[in-house]
Amino acid sequence: MSCGEPHETDCREVLTEVYLYLDLECADERRNRIRQHLDECSPCLREYGIEQEVKALVARCCGNETAPAELRERLRVRLADLVFETDSREYLAD
């Protein structure tokens, strides 16, 4: 996904790392760059809002359970692949 506007941090990069941002699992410098991008990019901000809602829903349903590190990493990789697949689709005219 890209909003078409120039940004210091690419939209695709931000959406790939949104879970790290939400979970406070990235360095402060990276968090600041992602936050700055979200402040100026409304399409990413909308996507981020959806991510926050999903995370809140999972937290309510799962309570204090923590996923194993291996599962979290597999999910991150798969989600990153999905973001890339979504951005790279081609639509051909009939």
HELIX and SHEET records of a PDB file:
HELIX    1   1 CYS A   11  THR A   16  1                                   6    
HELIX    2   2 VAL A   18  LEU A   22  1                                   5    
HELIX    3   3 ASP A   28  GLU A   40  1                                  13    
HELIX    4   4 SER A   42  CYS A   62  1                                  21    
HELIX    5   5 ALA A   69  ASP A   87  1                                  19    
END                                                                             
